[in-house]
Amino acid sequence: MSAFFSDTALSHWRWALVDGVGPLTFARLLERFGDAEAAWRASAAELQHVEGIGANKAGRIARARGELRWEEEAQAAEQLGVRVICRADAEYPPGLRFIPDAPIVLYVKGALRATDAVALAVVGSRRCSVYGAEQARRFGELLASVGFTVISGLARGIDAFAQHGAVDVGGRSIAVIGSGLSEIYPPENRALADKLLEHGAWVSELPIRTAVRAGNFPARNRIIAGMSLGVLVVEAAARSGALITARFASEYNREVFAVPGRAQDATAIGTNDLIRKGAAKLVTCLEDVLSELGDVGRILTGLGVSGDVANAAAQRAALACEGSAQGEADDAAVGAGGRSGFVPDVALNNAERQVLACLTDEPALQDAVLQAAALPTGEAIAAFTSLELKGLVRRLPGQMIARRGGAP
């Protein structure tokens, strides 16, 4: 197995490189043959019986499969330090697992974390106003400062300002790219893209050398929506890619938010229309967002819900997609154990260990603990949020925090 992809990711990746096989066709191949490797061995005669393929398309797929030189793509990815992950890999964003057209594979440069499931997308016009730029940066900073990962498309305008805001306060941000990861577009955002690698990742579903094409961006927008608990539209004209992202979010049962714009601005027509039609919730501050996000919002405003972070993150994504109510599934299990909120044998990363080492059973001021942890503010807050989700720390009135009983 290569360090750049698992054996399973390789079997999925080859299909992603075959012309004529997209996420829906791939899902039907898995349903028909059981797994990607068995589907790869199937003959054209067998492929034609898959729903939506037929004899002609089966022949084209079989020929394309036989001509595929995936090793060249693997070499290019390895040279750029890009990994390839599939839905069977733990690193694959949990929210994307629940959308009907989930990417077959993702190319990833940088780090994806379990806590990135607590994410909000910020999108909007490339030709934004000064007001829009201010609001995008403001919300990028606000969201990152309480532990959200800010997801956007690294585009000019609103996307870039939101992602600048997130990383400037030490928070995390992920750029979903509408081309292959060998090229950063627009080129003037290269410095921002490089900074994101210190605070997050670049992600694309497209082969490594895929050029920038307008037709790639709507599909990219579904990934932005799928990775997020909600989408915040800051500015959007009457016809805008940001409105496509908002539509995907609505279809995936994510929250949609919009910052109201000035009445006569062309860049406010789309956002104001979302609000007028009830398709987006009007927001002017962070609290407006948090109040709509259920358990996640309560955690990040200090009201406190605990549970294992990996399960909780996946459950929050499932909540957004399926309307399930599993956010407090830990309660019955810990009730029998007699240690409220404690989850044994959970893995901690370095930042979480540093924050936990600064805590005792005695309450302490949150600001003092975060300062003592000697971490960037955004990373420290994200670590604390993760520890609370794991049931190892608790919030108390007056901005006080402490270890939970039984925490290691």
C-alpha positions as CSV (number, residue, x, y, z in Angstrom):
1,M,0.0,0.0,0.0
2,S,1.3,3.4,-0.9
3,A,1.5,6.3,1.6
4,F,-0.6,8.3,-1.0
5,F,-3.6,5.9,-1.2
6,S,-4.9,2.8,0.5
7,D,-5.6,-0.4,-1.5
8,T,-9.3,0.4,-1.5
9,A,-8.7,4.0,-2.6
10,L,-6.6,2.7,-5.5
11,S,-9.5,0.4,-6.7
12,H,-11.9,3.4,-6.4
13,W,-9.5,5.8,-7.9
14,R,-9.1,3.8,-11.2
15,W,-12.8,4.1,-11.7
16,A,-12.7,7.8,-11.1
17,L,-10.2,8.2,-14.0
18,V,-12.4,6.3,-16.4
19,D,-14.4,8.5,-18.8
20,G,-18.1,8.0,-18.5
21,V,-18.0,6.9,-14.8
22,G,-19.2,9.5,-12.4
23,P,-20.4,9.1,-8.7
24,L,-23.9,7.8,-9.6
25,T,-22.6,5.2,-12.1
26,F,-19.9,4.2,-9.7
27,A,-22.6,3.6,-7.0
28,R,-24.5,1.4,-9.3
29,L,-21.4,-0.6,-10.2
30,L,-20.8,-1.2,-6.4
31,E,-24.4,-2.2,-6.0
32,R,-24.2,-4.7,-8.9
33,F,-20.7,-6.2,-8.3
34,G,-20.2,-5.8,-4.6
35,D,-17.0,-3.8,-4.6
36,A,-14.8,-1.7,-7.0
37,E,-12.3,-4.5,-7.6
38,A,-14.9,-7.0,-8.7
39,A,-16.5,-4.3,-11.0
40,W,-13.1,-3.7,-12.5
41,R,-12.8,-7.3,-13.5
42,A,-16.3,-7.3,-15.1
43,S,-16.5,-7.8,-18.9
44,A,-18.3,-5.3,-21.2
45,A,-21.1,-7.9,-21.4
46,E,-21.5,-7.8,-17.7
47,L,-21.2,-4.0,-17.4
48,Q,-24.1,-3.4,-19.9
49,H,-26.6,-4.8,-17.4
50,V,-25.8,-2.1,-14.8
51,E,-28.6,0.5,-14.7
52,G,-27.9,3.5,-16.9
53,I,-25.0,1.9,-18.8
54,G,-26.3,-0.3,-21.7
55,A,-24.3,-2.0,-24.5
56,N,-22.7,1.1,-26.1
57,K,-21.6,2.8,-22.9
58,A,-20.3,-0.6,-21.6
59,G,-18.1,-0.9,-24.6
60,R,-16.7,2.6,-24.2
61,I,-16.1,2.1,-20.5
62,A,-14.3,-1.2,-21.1
63,R,-12.1,0.4,-23.8
64,A,-11.3,3.4,-21.6
65,R,-10.5,1.0,-18.7
66,G,-8.1,-1.0,-20.8
67,E,-6.3,2.2,-22.0
68,L,-6.0,3.7,-18.5
69,R,-2.5,4.7,-17.3
70,W,-3.3,5.4,-13.7
71,E,0.4,5.0,-12.7
72,E,1.2,8.4,-14.4
73,E,-1.5,10.1,-12.3
74,A,-0.1,8.4,-9.1
75,Q,3.4,9.6,-9.9
76,A,2.1,13.2,-10.4
77,A,0.2,13.1,-7.1
78,E,3.2,11.7,-5.2
79,Q,5.5,14.4,-6.6
80,L,3.0,17.1,-5.4
81,G,2.5,15.5,-1.9
82,V,-1.2,14.9,-2.7
83,R,-3.0,11.9,-1.2
84,V,-6.0,10.1,-2.7
85,I,-8.8,9.0,-0.3
86,C,-12.1,7.2,-0.8
87,R,-15.2,6.7,1.2
88,A,-13.7,3.7,2.9
89,D,-10.9,5.8,4.4
90,A,-11.3,7.3,7.8
91,E,-10.1,10.7,6.5
92,Y,-12.9,11.0,4.0
93,P,-15.1,13.9,5.2
94,P,-18.1,12.4,7.1
95,G,-20.7,14.8,5.6
96,L,-19.9,13.8,2.1
97,R,-20.7,10.1,2.8
98,F,-24.3,11.1,3.1
99,I,-24.9,12.9,-0.2
100,P,-26.2,11.0,-3.1
101,D,-23.5,12.1,-5.5
102,A,-20.5,11.8,-3.2
103,P,-17.1,12.0,-4.9
104,I,-15.6,8.6,-5.9
105,V,-12.3,9.8,-4.5
106,L,-10.8,13.1,-3.2
107,Y,-7.4,14.4,-3.9
108,V,-6.1,16.0,-0.6
109,K,-3.1,18.2,0.1
110,G,-2.7,19.2,3.7
111,A,-4.5,17.7,6.8
112,L,-8.1,16.7,7.2
113,R,-9.3,16.2,10.8
114,A,-12.3,14.7,12.5
115,T,-13.2,18.1,13.9
116,D,-13.5,19.4,10.4
117,A,-17.0,17.9,10.4
118,V,-17.9,21.0,12.5
119,A,-17.7,23.2,9.5
120,L,-19.5,26.1,7.9
121,A,-19.1,27.2,4.3
122,V,-18.9,30.8,3.4
123,V,-19.5,31.7,-0.2
124,G,-20.4,34.6,-2.4
125,S,-19.6,36.9,-5.2
126,R,-16.2,37.1,-6.9
127,R,-16.9,40.8,-7.6
128,C,-17.8,41.7,-4.1
129,S,-18.4,45.1,-2.6
130,V,-16.3,46.6,0.2
131,Y,-19.2,45.8,2.5
132,G,-19.2,42.2,1.3
133,A,-15.5,41.8,1.8
134,E,-15.8,43.2,5.3
135,Q,-18.6,40.8,6.2
136,A,-16.9,37.8,4.7
137,R,-13.7,38.4,6.6
138,R,-15.7,39.2,9.8
139,F,-17.6,35.9,9.6
140,G,-14.5,33.9,8.7
141,E,-12.9,35.3,11.9
142,L,-16.0,34.7,14.1
143,L,-16.6,31.2,12.9
144,A,-13.0,30.1,13.2
145,S,-12.6,31.7,16.7
146,V,-15.2,29.4,18.2
147,G,-13.9,26.2,16.5
148,F,-15.6,26.0,13.1
149,T,-13.6,25.0,10.1
150,V,-14.4,27.5,7.3
151,I,-14.9,25.9,3.9
152,S,-14.9,27.8,0.7
153,G,-13.6,27.7,-2.9
154,L,-10.5,29.9,-2.8
155,A,-12.1,32.1,-5.4
156,R,-11.7,35.8,-5.8
157,G,-13.9,38.0,-3.6
158,I,-16.0,36.6,-0.8
159,D,-14.3,33.1,-0.7
160,A,-10.8,34.5,-0.3
161,F,-11.8,37.1,2.3
162,A,-13.6,34.5,4.4
163,Q,-10.7,32.1,4.3
164,H,-8.2,34.9,5.1
165,G,-10.3,35.8,8.1
166,A,-10.3,32.2,9.4
167,V,-6.5,31.6,9.1
168,D,-5.6,35.1,10.3
169,V,-7.1,34.2,13.8
170,G,-5.3,30.8,13.8
171,G,-8.4,28.8,12.8
172,R,-8.9,26.1,10.2
173,S,-10.0,26.4,6.6
174,I,-10.4,24.0,3.7
175,A,-10.3,25.1,0.0
176,V,-12.4,23.0,-2.4
177,I,-10.7,23.5,-5.7
178,G,-12.5,23.5,-9.1
179,S,-9.5,22.1,-11.0
180,G,-6.7,19.7,-10.4
181,L,-4.4,20.4,-7.4
182,S,-1.4,20.9,-9.7
183,E,-2.7,24.4,-10.4
184,I,-4.0,27.1,-8.0
185,Y,-6.6,29.4,-9.5
186,P,-6.8,32.4,-9.4
187,P,-3.0,32.7,-9.3
188,E,-3.2,35.8,-7.0
189,N,-4.6,33.6,-4.2
190,R,-1.5,31.4,-4.2
191,A,-0.1,32.9,-1.0
192,L,-3.5,32.3,0.7
193,A,-3.5,28.7,-0.6
194,D,-0.1,28.1,0.8
195,K,-1.2,29.5,4.2
196,L,-4.2,27.2,4.2
197,L,-1.8,24.2,4.1
198,E,-0.6,25.3,7.6
199,H,-4.2,25.6,8.8
200,G,-6.2,23.0,6.8
201,A,-6.2,21.5,3.3
202,W,-6.8,21.7,-0.4
203,V,-9.4,19.3,-1.7
204,S,-10.5,18.3,-5.3
205,E,-12.3,15.4,-6.9
206,L,-10.6,16.1,-10.3
207,P,-7.5,14.5,-11.7
208,I,-4.3,16.2,-10.7
209,R,-3.7,18.1,-14.0
210,T,-7.3,19.1,-14.8
211,A,-7.3,22.6,-16.1
212,V,-9.6,25.4,-14.9
213,R,-13.0,25.1,-16.7
214,A,-16.2,26.9,-15.9
215,G,-18.1,23.6,-16.1
216,N,-16.2,22.2,-13.2
217,F,-17.4,24.7,-10.6
218,P,-21.1,23.6,-10.1
219,A,-19.9,20.1,-9.2
220,R,-17.2,21.6,-6.9
221,N,-20.0,23.6,-5.2
222,R,-21.8,20.4,-4.2
223,I,-18.6,19.3,-2.3
224,I,-18.5,22.6,-0.4
225,A,-22.1,22.1,0.6
226,G,-21.7,18.4,1.4
227,M,-18.7,19.0,3.7
228,S,-20.5,21.6,5.8
229,L,-23.2,21.8,8.4
230,G,-24.5,24.9,6.7
231,V,-23.7,27.5,4.0
232,L,-23.5,31.2,4.6
233,V,-24.0,33.4,1.5
234,V,-22.5,36.8,2.0
235,E,-23.1,38.4,-1.4
236,A,-24.6,36.9,-4.6
237,A,-26.0,38.4,-7.8
238,A,-29.2,37.2,-9.4
239,R,-27.2,34.5,-11.2
240,S,-24.3,33.3,-9.0
241,G,-22.4,30.1,-8.2
242,A,-23.0,30.9,-4.6
243,L,-26.7,30.3,-5.2
244,I,-25.9,26.9,-6.7
245,T,-24.0,26.1,-3.5
246,A,-27.0,27.2,-1.4
247,R,-29.3,25.1,-3.5
248,F,-27.1,22.0,-3.0
249,A,-27.1,22.8,0.8
250,S,-30.9,22.8,0.8
251,E,-31.1,19.6,-1.2
252,Y,-28.7,17.9,1.3
253,N,-30.7,19.2,4.3
254,R,-28.0,21.6,5.4
255,E,-28.7,25.0,6.9
256,V,-28.6,28.0,4.6
257,F,-27.8,31.5,5.9
258,A,-27.5,34.8,4.2
259,V,-26.2,38.2,5.2
260,P,-28.6,40.9,4.0
261,G,-27.2,43.3,1.4
262,R,-28.0,46.9,0.5
263,A,-31.2,47.2,-1.4
264,Q,-29.9,48.7,-4.7
265,D,-26.6,46.6,-4.9
266,A,-26.5,44.1,-7.8
267,T,-24.4,41.8,-5.6
268,A,-27.2,41.7,-3.0
269,I,-30.0,40.6,-5.3
270,G,-29.4,36.9,-4.8
271,T,-28.9,37.0,-1.1
272,N,-31.9,39.3,-0.4
273,D,-34.0,37.0,-2.6
274,L,-32.9,33.9,-0.6
275,I,-34.1,35.7,2.6
276,R,-37.3,37.0,1.0
277,K,-38.3,33.5,-0.2
278,G,-37.5,31.9,3.1
279,A,-34.7,29.8,1.5
280,A,-32.1,31.2,3.9
281,K,-32.1,32.5,7.4
282,L,-31.0,36.1,7.8
283,V,-27.9,36.5,9.9
284,T,-26.1,39.5,11.2
285,C,-23.9,38.0,13.9
286,L,-22.4,34.7,15.0
287,E,-25.2,34.0,17.4
288,D,-27.7,33.9,14.5
289,V,-25.7,31.0,13.1
290,L,-25.1,29.1,16.3
291,S,-28.8,29.3,17.3
292,E,-29.8,27.2,14.2
293,L,-27.2,24.4,14.6
294,G,-28.7,22.4,17.5
295,D,-26.2,20.6,19.6
296,V,-23.2,21.9,17.8
297,G,-24.4,25.5,18.4
298,R,-25.0,24.8,22.0
299,I,-21.5,23.3,22.4
300,L,-19.9,26.2,20.8
301,T,-21.9,28.7,22.9
302,G,-21.0,26.9,26.1
303,L,-24.3,25.2,27.0
304,G,-22.6,21.9,26.8
305,V,-23.4,18.5,25.2
306,S,-20.7,15.8,25.4
307,G,-19.9,12.6,23.5
308,D,-17.2,10.9,21.4
309,V,-16.0,13.4,18.9
310,A,-15.8,11.1,15.9
311,N,-19.3,9.7,16.5
312,A,-20.6,13.2,17.3
313,A,-19.2,14.7,14.2
314,A,-20.6,12.0,12.0
315,Q,-24.0,12.3,13.8
316,R,-24.1,16.0,13.2
317,A,-23.5,15.5,9.5
318,A,-26.2,12.8,9.5
319,L,-28.5,15.2,11.3
320,A,-28.0,17.7,8.5
321,C,-28.6,15.1,5.8
322,E,-31.2,12.7,7.2
323,G,-32.9,14.7,10.0
324,S,-32.0,12.0,12.5
325,A,-31.8,12.9,16.2
326,Q,-28.7,11.1,17.5
327,G,-26.8,14.0,19.0
328,E,-27.1,12.8,22.6
329,A,-26.6,9.0,22.0
330,D,-24.0,8.8,24.7
331,D,-26.4,9.5,27.6
332,A,-27.8,6.0,28.0
333,A,-24.3,4.4,27.8
334,V,-22.7,6.6,30.4
335,G,-25.7,6.4,32.7
336,A,-24.9,2.7,33.3
337,G,-21.2,3.5,34.0
338,G,-22.0,6.2,36.6
339,R,-19.5,8.8,35.1
340,S,-21.5,11.3,33.3
341,G,-19.9,12.4,30.0
342,F,-16.8,10.3,30.4
343,V,-15.8,8.3,27.3
344,P,-13.0,5.8,28.0
345,D,-10.0,5.0,25.7
346,V,-10.4,8.0,23.3
347,A,-7.4,9.0,21.2
348,L,-6.1,12.5,21.7
349,N,-3.9,14.6,19.3
350,N,-1.1,16.8,20.5
351,A,-3.1,19.9,20.9
352,E,-5.8,18.1,22.9
353,R,-3.2,16.7,25.2
354,Q,-1.7,20.1,25.7
355,V,-5.0,21.7,26.6
356,L,-6.0,18.8,28.9
357,A,-2.7,19.0,30.7
358,C,-3.6,22.6,31.7
359,L,-6.8,21.5,33.4
360,T,-7.7,20.0,36.8
361,D,-11.0,19.1,38.4
362,E,-11.0,22.6,39.9
363,P,-12.6,25.2,37.6
364,A,-10.3,27.7,35.8
365,L,-10.9,30.6,33.5
366,Q,-11.1,29.5,29.9
367,D,-8.8,32.4,28.7
368,A,-6.1,31.4,31.3
369,V,-6.2,27.8,30.2
370,L,-6.0,28.6,26.5
371,Q,-3.1,31.0,27.2
372,A,-1.3,28.3,29.3
373,A,-1.7,25.8,26.5
374,A,0.7,27.9,24.4
375,L,-1.1,27.1,21.1
376,P,-2.5,29.4,18.4
377,T,-5.9,30.6,19.5
378,G,-7.9,28.8,16.8
379,E,-6.1,25.5,17.3
380,A,-6.5,25.8,21.1
381,I,-10.3,26.5,20.8
382,A,-10.7,23.6,18.4
383,A,-8.9,21.3,20.7
384,F,-11.0,22.4,23.7
385,T,-14.2,21.9,21.6
386,S,-12.9,18.4,20.6
387,L,-12.2,17.5,24.3
388,E,-15.7,18.6,25.3
389,L,-17.2,16.5,22.5
390,K,-15.2,13.6,23.9
391,G,-16.6,14.2,27.3
392,L,-13.3,15.0,28.9
393,V,-13.9,18.6,29.9
394,R,-16.9,20.6,30.9
395,R,-17.9,24.3,30.7
396,L,-19.2,26.1,33.8
397,P,-20.8,29.5,34.3
398,G,-18.6,32.6,34.1
399,Q,-16.3,31.3,31.3
400,M,-14.9,28.6,33.6
401,I,-13.9,25.2,32.5
402,A,-12.6,22.0,34.2
403,R,-11.8,18.3,33.6
404,R,-14.7,15.9,34.0
405,G,-14.4,13.2,36.7
406,G,-12.7,10.2,35.3
407,A,-10.9,12.0,32.6
408,P,-7.3,10.7,32.1
